[in-house]
Every structure is written in structure tokens, then in C-alpha cells.
Amino acid sequence: MLRKLFQTSDPASQPFVISGSGTLGWDQIAANLAEKGDEVLVLHTGYFADSFADCFEIYGVKATQLKAPIGDRPQLDEIEKALKEKQYKLITVTHVDTSTGVLSEVEGLSKLVQRVSPETLLIVDGVCSVGCEDLQFDNWKVDAVITASQKAIGCPAGLSIVMASGRAIQRFKDRKTRPASYFGSWQNWLPIMQNYEAKKASYFATPSPQLIHALHTALTQILSKPLSERFAVHRETSQRIKKTVTDLGLKQLASKPENQANGMTTMYLPEGVTPPEILPNLLKRGVIFAAGLHKEIATKYIRFGHMGVSVTDSKRDDIDRGLDSLKLSLADVGHKV
């Protein structure tokens, strides 16, 4: 079922489902696909690129960040220039950065990497995109995607989910040193995952049965309809939300339409208004928005997540309640709408 969600039919692709948060995905990539002294290029669109780069450095991997202005993403010509200057073992991109709501273009990036630096593995952080953004693992020649159970997949938090290509698995097998992690080592997990798929009992570390059952339920619901329909309804809902946000006089962090995620919206608050002033008003109305996370502008904006059942279940009114509550809460702080 995970293979269908990631849109891979290649038998060499390998899923990993391990107890842990999405952050464990960073450790799996850094520990298994890079070695001490390797160079990696981290495309920066917000807070989570900083964290991924820091994770690499813990393992002795040299991480170079290519940064874009807040609300934007590194452009392909900039990436091409960086790839031509140095040989990178990996390039990482955050498909949707939860701190900024910036959507990165994976397909175009993949074509660029194949043309300019074909030996470089393409790694996608899909924690905030898998399940609500189109991500074609096979067609776009992605080498690994990391995600987690709790966002668009709609399962309780607690599972680190990774899909690795056959090329990535071979790169792991060819490494010269042991992975510098025990719990996150694919030396320990690869035979377990292969046995699970073959329906053979196997053990390395205790799994979370209740979360595995919940993941199965979530995947069953997701795959009950074509993925194309799921992505379309997320796009349509996102466009409606973003139009309403604009009509309320608010500006988005991701100002360019091509940079705007379909599963969340980030918006600057009116001048002089801070998240602690507006978030409690939303909460009183039964609606939870998130405060800003990007350290440079955290006090200036809030984040609205709209993914999974809140979007796909037409019987739910989560989106309308969220937008109505936002309008009322802005009025509470004196913003004319």
C-alpha cells in the first residue's frame, strides 16, 4: 500500500516503517546514505533545511546550504551552478517546508540533477507533502523520500516512513563504513522490512502495533479513490483558502503561486498583531492554527494546515469553520475585514 501511495512499482524500491517521528528520517538518510567527510547540498526553503543540515553535520557529513529569500525557493539555475562547482553525494529538498508553506518543484529538480550530476542521489523531505502533493517516485527518479504518519497521511504521530530506490539501497550496500547509528541503521532494518513484506515474522526492535494498524486504515482510506482525485481536491481547497486570506487583506509568506503548498497556508498577520494575540481567539472558537516557526519572522505570521480528511471528507466543515473563525478573530484584534 505504501508503494501505491509513493507511486512506485519498482520491486527494487524499499519502504521502511520504523517507530519514531519524521525526524528519524533525517537520521536514516544521514547515517545510511552518506559517510563521514561526504559533501551534501541542502536546498533551503525554511526551518527544516537548517535542521536536516545540522543532522548531517552530527554524522560528520559536510552540508552546504543553498538558501532562498523567505517565501521563495532556490532557482534551478542557482542549483545547476552549485552542482557544477562540487561533487555532492546527495542533494536534499524539502517538498513542503512546514515553517514557510513553500512548495518545491521536485520533477524539474530531478531532471536537472540527472543532467548535471547523475551520480548525486536525490532525497526528498516529504513530511508535509506525502498524501497531499503529487510525488511520483518512479517517474521523477527520486532516490529517497522521508515522511511521517501524522500529516496528510492522517495517522497518529509516531511512525517514520521512508521509501528508498534500488539505487539508494545499492549505494547503502556499497558504503565503506558501518552506519554511525544503531537504531537507525539499515543493516538492522533492511532484512526486517524485507521479511515483513514477505509475510515472515522478524525482529530487531519492538514495533508499535497500534500505529501499524492505524497506518493500514489510513492507507486503505487514501487508496479507496484515485490519487489524482485526492491531489485535485487539495489544490482546489488550497486555492479557495488562499483567495479568502487575500480577501481578508493578509499577505502570504509564499507570495508566488508556484511556491504555494496545497496542504497548508502561511500568512503574515496585520502590522502590530502577534500570534499570542490571535491564536487564543481562534482556540476559543474551536480552531487551532499554528504560530510562526521560522526564527527570523516567527512573531509575524501564523500557519493554517488543511490536509487529509479535513479536505477530502465533504461532510466535514473544518475548512469553513477555520476561515470563519480567522475572520472573526482578526476583527477581535481590530483588523477591518
C-alpha positions in Angstrom: 0.0 0.0 0.0 2.9 2.4 0.7 4.3 1.6 -2.7 1.0 2.8 -4.2 1.0 6.0 -2.1 4.5 6.8 -3.3 3.7 5.8 -6.8 6.4 3.2 -7.2 6.0 -0.2 -8.9 9.8 -0.9 -9.0 10.4 -4.1 -7.0 13.9 -2.7 -6.1 12.3 0.1 -4.1 12.3 -0.5 -0.4 9.9 1.0 2.2 10.9 1.4 5.8 8.3 1.9 8.6 10.0 2.5 12.0 8.7 3.7 15.3 9.8 7.4 15.6 8.9 10.8 14.3 9.7 12.3 10.9 13.0 13.5 12.3 14.2 9.9 12.4 14.0 10.0 8.6 16.8 12.6 8.6 19.0 10.3 10.7 18.2 7.3 8.4 19.4 9.3 5.4 22.5 10.8 7.1 23.5 7.5 8.7 22.9 5.2 5.7 23.4 7.1 2.5 26.3 9.4 3.4 29.6 8.7 5.1 31.9 10.9 7.2 33.5 13.5 5.0 31.0 13.3 2.2 29.6 16.5 0.7 25.8 17.1 0.5 23.8 20.0 -0.9 20.8 21.0 1.1 18.2 23.2 -0.6 16.9 25.7 1.9 13.3 26.9 2.0 12.8 27.3 5.7 13.5 25.9 9.2 13.6 22.3 8.3 16.5 22.6 5.9 18.5 24.0 8.8 17.7 21.0 10.9 18.4 18.5 8.1 21.8 20.2 7.6 22.5 20.0 11.3 21.7 16.3 11.3 24.2 15.7 8.5 26.9 17.6 10.5 26.3 15.4 13.5 27.4 12.4 11.4 30.5 14.2 10.1 28.9 14.9 6.7 29.7 18.3 5.2 26.4 20.1 4.4 26.3 23.1 2.1 23.0 25.0 2.2 21.7 26.9 -0.9 19.3 29.4 0.6 16.5 31.4 -1.0 14.8 34.5 0.4 12.0 33.8 2.9 8.9 32.6 1.0 10.9 31.6 -2.1 12.9 28.6 -3.2 16.3 28.1 -4.8 16.0 28.5 -8.6 17.2 25.8 -11.0 19.9 27.9 -12.5 21.4 28.5 -9.0 21.2 24.8 -8.2 22.9 23.9 -11.5 25.7 26.3 -10.7 26.2 24.8 -7.3 26.2 21.2 -8.7 28.8 22.1 -11.2 31.1 23.6 -8.6 31.4 20.5 -6.5 30.6 16.8 -6.5 27.8 16.1 -4.0 26.9 12.7 -2.7 23.3 13.8 -2.0 21.1 16.7 -2.7 18.1 17.2 -0.4 14.9 19.2 -1.0 12.0 19.9 1.4 9.0 19.3 -0.8 6.9 21.5 1.5 8.6 23.3 4.3 6.1 23.4 7.2 7.7 26.6 8.6 7.1 28.6 5.4 4.5 26.8 3.4 6.9 26.9 0.4 6.4 24.1 -2.2 9.5 23.0 -4.1 9.4 21.6 -7.6 10.7 18.0 -7.5 10.3 16.9 -11.1 12.3 19.8 -12.6 14.9 19.4 -9.9 15.2 15.7 -10.7 15.7 16.3 -14.4 18.4 18.9 -13.6 20.3 16.5 -11.3 20.1 13.7 -13.9 21.6 16.0 -16.5 24.3 17.8 -14.4 25.2 15.4 -11.6 23.7 12.0 -12.3 25.7 10.3 -9.5 24.1 12.5 -6.9 21.2 10.9 -5.0 18.0 13.0 -4.8 16.5 13.0 -1.4 13.0 14.5 -0.7 11.8 15.5 2.7 8.1 14.8 2.2 6.8 15.1 5.8 4.4 17.8 4.9 3.7 16.7 1.3 3.2 12.9 1.1 -0.6 12.4 0.8 -1.5 15.9 -0.4 1.1 16.8 -3.1 1.8 14.8 -6.2 5.1 13.0 -5.8 5.9 10.4 -8.5 8.7 8.3 -7.0 9.4 6.2 -10.1 8.6 8.7 -12.9 10.6 11.5 -11.3 13.6 9.2 -10.4 13.6 10.1 -6.8 16.1 8.2 -4.7 14.6 8.5 -1.2 11.6 10.2 0.3 11.2 10.6 4.1 7.8 11.3 5.7 5.8 10.7 8.9 2.5 9.3 9.7 0.7 12.3 11.2 0.2 14.9 8.5 -1.6 14.3 5.2 -1.5 10.5 5.7 -3.8 11.1 8.6 -2.5 8.6 11.1 -1.5 9.4 14.7 2.1 10.6 15.1 4.8 8.1 15.8 6.0 6.4 12.6 9.0 7.4 10.5 8.3 6.3 6.9 10.9 6.1 4.2 10.8 5.0 0.6 14.3 4.2 -0.9 15.1 3.5 -4.5 17.0 0.5 -5.6 19.9 2.8 -6.5 19.8 4.2 -2.9 19.8 0.7 -1.4 22.8 -0.3 -3.6 24.6 2.9 -2.5 24.0 1.8 1.1 25.3 -1.7 0.4 28.4 -0.3 -1.2 29.4 2.0 1.7 32.9 1.6 3.1 32.0 2.2 6.7 29.3 1.0 9.1 26.4 3.4 9.6 27.1 5.6 12.6 23.7 4.8 14.1 22.4 1.6 15.8 18.6 2.1 15.9 18.5 3.9 12.5 20.9 1.5 10.7 19.6 -0.1 7.6 21.9 -3.0 8.3 19.5 -3.8 11.1 16.2 -2.7 9.4 16.6 -3.8 5.8 16.2 -7.6 6.4 13.3 -6.8 8.8 11.4 -4.8 6.2 12.1 -7.4 3.5 10.8 -10.2 5.8 7.7 -8.1 6.7 6.8 -7.7 3.0 7.3 -11.5 2.5 5.0 -12.0 5.5 7.7 -13.6 7.6 8.0 -13.0 11.3 11.1 -11.0 12.1 12.5 -8.9 14.9 15.1 -6.2 15.5 13.3 -3.7 17.8 9.7 -3.6 19.1 7.3 -2.0 16.6 4.1 -0.1 17.5 1.3 -2.5 16.5 -1.4 0.1 17.2 0.2 2.6 14.9 0.8 0.0 12.2 -2.9 -0.9 12.3 -3.8 2.8 12.2 -1.5 3.3 9.2 -3.1 0.4 7.4 -6.5 2.0 8.0 -5.3 5.4 6.8 -3.8 3.9 3.6 -7.0 1.9 2.9 -9.0 5.2 3.1 -6.5 7.1 0.9 -6.3 4.4 -1.8 -10.0 3.9 -2.0 -10.0 6.7 -4.6 -7.5 7.6 -7.3 -4.6 9.7 -6.0 -5.2 12.2 -8.8 -8.6 13.0 -7.3 -7.0 13.4 -3.8 -4.4 15.8 -5.1 -7.0 17.8 -7.1 -9.3 18.4 -4.1 -6.3 19.5 -2.1 -5.4 22.0 -4.8 -9.0 23.3 -5.1 -9.3 23.7 -1.4 -6.0 25.4 -1.1 -6.9 27.9 -3.8 -10.1 28.7 -2.0 -8.3 29.3 1.3 -5.6 31.4 -0.3 -8.2 33.6 -2.1 -10.0 34.1 1.3 -6.8 35.0 3.0 -6.0 37.6 0.3 -9.6 39.0 0.5 -9.0 39.4 4.3 -6.1 41.7 3.5 -3.4 39.3 4.5 -0.2 38.5 2.6 1.2 35.0 2.3 4.9 34.1 3.0 4.9 32.2 -0.3 3.8 35.1 -2.5 4.3 33.4 -5.8 1.5 30.9 -6.8 4.1 28.3 -7.9 5.7 28.3 -4.5 2.4 27.8 -2.5 1.8 24.4 -0.9 -1.6 22.8 -1.3 -1.8 21.3 2.2 -1.1 24.5 4.3 -1.1 28.3 4.1 1.2 30.7 5.9 0.0 34.3 6.3 1.5 37.4 7.8 -0.6 39.0 10.5 -1.6 42.7 10.3 1.1 45.1 11.3 1.4 45.2 15.1 -0.6 42.0 15.7 1.3 38.9 17.1 0.4 35.2 17.2 -0.3 35.3 21.0 -3.0 37.9 20.4 -4.9 36.0 17.7 -4.3 32.3 18.4 -6.3 32.2 21.7 -9.2 33.8 19.9 -9.1 31.1 17.3 -8.9 28.4 20.0 -12.0 29.8 21.8 -13.8 29.1 18.6 -12.6 25.5 18.5 -10.0 26.2 15.8 -6.2 25.6 16.1 -3.8 27.4 13.9 0.0 27.2 14.5 2.3 30.0 15.4 5.2 31.0 13.2 8.2 28.7 13.2 10.8 30.4 11.0 13.1 32.0 13.6 13.6 35.3 11.6 9.9 36.1 11.4 8.2 33.8 14.0 6.4 36.7 15.7 4.9 38.0 12.4 2.9 35.1 11.0 0.6 32.1 11.6 0.1 28.8 9.8 -3.1 27.0 8.7 -2.9 23.3 7.9 -5.5 21.9 5.5 -4.9 18.4 4.5 -6.3 14.9 4.8 -9.8 14.3 6.0 -10.4 17.9 6.7 -10.2 18.4 2.9 -11.3 15.1 1.4 -14.4 14.4 3.5 -17.2 16.6 2.0 -19.3 16.1 5.2 -16.8 17.9 7.4 -16.9 21.7 7.8 -13.4 22.2 9.1 -12.2 24.5 6.3 -15.3 26.8 6.5 -15.1 27.0 10.3 -11.4 27.7 10.1 -11.9 30.6 7.7 -14.9 32.0 9.5 -13.0 31.9 12.8 -10.0 33.6 11.2 -12.2 36.4 10.0 -13.8 36.9 13.4 -10.5 36.6 15.3 -9.0 39.3 13.1 -11.9 41.5 13.9 -11.4 40.9 17.6 -7.9 42.5 17.3 -9.2 45.5 15.4 -8.4 44.4 11.8 -11.0 45.6 9.4 -12.1 42.8 7.0 
